């Protein structure tokens, strides 16, 4: 069991499940609706907590009604929020999500009236208690300061960075990561239509992965060995929301436990595939059985 800190956002997710995605200017009835906690970093921590790690989140909480849903969920998953910065004004980020019951795909409209977590707040955290740091690749200027600070004062503390979107200046973060977790969306934004060619184009001395939906995921080692793992789809596709966050958690868990890179990639893909067979992240690991190489 490791102690893991993740830096990023938590959101209120309002999820409408529909039988098929509506056309523009159409009106459809939702089959169901739920309000749950979301956000990439906290999703990853939720899975890591179920994998029996001690988890903590560093982000922004606003003292308003919607934050109660978020705090309750984090408490239920034993995620420490003592490193968060609490504000009295603003609104927690909210994601309005439409899930297609037929395909399992999700479409998201995101709204935020909330500042990002600052380097000043990060510096107040005693990092000596942690075995791994995980960052969302956002809030670039402040995150860069966090990474530089850790590199100077905690050089042996490993960190991973999720690179989901092409944000201005995000490449500045790459050299500070021990593990870079790229999305298909980011690779496409850089002009690549294959994960393998994208990863091999990067001249970086770090372990890197890139997920590619139904085609699975690729991993490039520091020694430039390229590994591919096929996708592990469930018998019935139910919900792809947070599949990428689950993959990230599976990979972090595997690396912390000193799995080989092949096994790490395989474990992460299997866990993400298992997640796609259920709605949400509750009890994700209780029925998960890893099939080793």
N, C-alpha and C positions, 0 to 999 in steps of 0.2 A: 504494500500500500504506500502510495506517494502523496505528498502534499502539493497541490497544484493551484496556482493563481491564474485566473484569466482576466484580461483587460478588454472591455468592450461594452456593448449595450444590452439592456433588457428592454423588451417591448411588451405592450398589451396587444395580443393577437385576437382579432375578431374574425372567426373562420366561418364562412358560409359554404356548405356542401351542396352542390347542384348536380342534377342528372347529366347536364351537358353545358358547356360554357356558352353564355348568351352572346348573340350577335350585337353589334353596336345599335343602340337605341331600342334594344329588346327589353322585355320584362319577364323574369322567371321567378318561380317560387323556390326558396331554399328548402332542401330536404331536412337540414338541421343547422343549428348555429351554436357555437361555443366561444367563450372568452377564456383565453389561456395566456400564460406567460410565454413570450418568445424572445428572439434575439440570438444571434449566432454564438456569442461567447457563453451565454448562460445555457443555451441548448447543449453545447459541448460539455459543460460542467455537469449538467443533469445526467448525461450518459456516463461520464467518468465517475460520478458519485455512485451510480448503480454498479460500476465495475470496482467498487470498494476503495476508491481513493478519497482522501480528504480534500475538499474543494472550497475555494474562496473566490469571490467575484469582486473586482474593482471597477466601479462605474458610477453613473449618476442615478440617484433616487430623488424623486420629487415628492414632497409631503402633500399628496392629494389622493383622491379616492381610488384612481386606477392603480396606484402603486401597491395597494393592499393585495390585489390579485397576484402581483409579481412577488411581493415579499412572502406571501403565504406559500406560494409554489416553491420558492427557493428554500424556505424553512422545511417544507415537507421532504425535500431532497438533501437536507443537511448541508446546504451551501452557505458558508459564512459570508455575511455582507458587512462586516465591521470595517472593511477597507473602502467602502463606498463613500461618496461625497453626497450629503443630503441637502437639498435646496427647498426653500419654502414657496418659490414661485415657478411657474411654467407648467408643462404638461408632459407626462411620460410619452415616449414615442409609441405610436399606434400603427399597426399593420392591419389593413383590411384585406383578407385573403379569401379568394374564391377557389375551392377545390372541386375539380371535375371528378365525380364519382366513377365515371366510365373509364377514364384514363389514369386517374391518380395525379394528374398535373395540377399545379397551383399557380395562380396569378395574384400578384401582390401590389397593392397601392399603399405606400408608406407615408405617414405624416409625423413630423417631429417639431416640437417647440421646447427644445431641451439642449443645453450646452454639452459639449464633449467633456470627458474626464481629462483633467489637466495633469501635466507633469508635476506641478506643485503638490497636488493631492497624492500622486504616486510616490513622491519622495518620502512621504510620511509613513509608508508601509515598511515594516521590518521584513525584508526579503530573506533573511537568514533562516526563516522557518520553512521555506519552500524548496521543493525538489525540481519543479518545472514551472516555467512561465509560458502562457499562451496569449497571443495578441490577435485581435481583429486588425486587419490592414486598413485602418481608417484614421482620421484625426492625425494626419501625417506629421505635421510639425511637432506636435506634442509627443506622439509615439516615438519619433526619432530621438527625442531627448531622453525618453525612458530607456530605449535600447542602448544609447550611448552611456547612460548612467550605469546600467547593469553591466555593460561590457567593462567599464572601468572598476566598479566596486564589487561586482559578483561575477567574475569572468568564467567561473566553472558552473554557473547556473544555466542549464540548457533552456532554450526558448524556441517556440514555434510561432509562425505568423501565418494566418490565413489570408490569402490574396484572392478575394472574390471579385472585386470590381476594379476597373482602371481609374483610380483616383489620381489627381495631379500630384506628381512627385513621389508616388508610391515606390518607385524603384530605389529610392534612397534607403529604404528599410532592408533591402534584400541581403546586404553584406553582413548584417548583424544577427541573422537567424541561423540556428542549428538545423531547423527544418522549415521548409517553405511548402505551403499547401495551396496549390493553385486550382482554380476552377476552370471549367470549359469556357465559361463566359469571359474570363480574363484572357485566356489564350486566344479566343476569337477576336477580342478587341485589339490584340496585337497583330492580327492578320494571319493567324495560324488556324488550319482546319484539322490538324492532327496533334494529339498530345505528345507523341514521341518527337516530332520535329520541333515542337515548341520547347520542350525540356532540353533537348540537345543543343538548341540555339543559345541557351543561357550559359555564359561563362562564369559560373559561380562554384565556389568550393563548399557546397552544402548539400544535404540530402533534400530532394525535391519530389513532390508528387503532383499529379494532375488527374483529376477525375473527369470522365467523359461519358456519363450517363450509361446507356445500354451497352456501350463498348467496354465498360470497366474502368480501370485506372492504371496509370503508369507511374513508375518510380525510377528516379535517376540517383544513383549513389554518388558519394564524393569521388569514388574511383571511376566515375562515368560509365558504370554498368547500368544498362537500361532493362527494367523488369516490367512485364505486363501481367495483370491479373484480370481475367474476364469478370464481367458483372455476375452477381449472384442474386438474380431476381426471385421474389417469393412466388408461391403458387398462384396467388391472386394479388395483383397490384392494388393497394388501398390508398396510400398517401405518401407522396414523395417529399412533403414538407419536412425540413430538417435532416434529410438524408445526408447532405454534405457535412453538416455539423456532426452527425453520428459517425461518418467516415473519419473525420478529424479526431474524434474522441477515441475511436478504435485504433488509429495509428499511434496516437500519443501513448495510450495504454500499452500497446505492444512494445514500443521502443523503451519505455520506462522499465518494462519487464524483460528487456534484453532478448526479445524475439529476433530471429534473423530478419533481414529486410524482406525476403520472400514471404515469410510467415506473417510479418507485420502488415504487408500489403494485402495478403489474403484475409487475415482477420478483419481488417478495416472494411474490405469489400463485402464480406459475409455479414458483418454487423449492419452495414448500411442497407444491404438487400433485405435483411430481416426486418429493419425498421419500415421499409416500404410496404411490408405486408400487414402493417397495423396503423391505426390512427393515433398520432401523438407519440410521446416518449414514455408514457407510464408503463412500468413493468417490462421494459424493453429487454432486459437481460435475463429475466427469470425463465424464459422458454427458449433462449438462444443456445444452440449447440454448435460450437466451432468444429469444422471439419479440417483437420490439419493436412499438410502436404504429404 
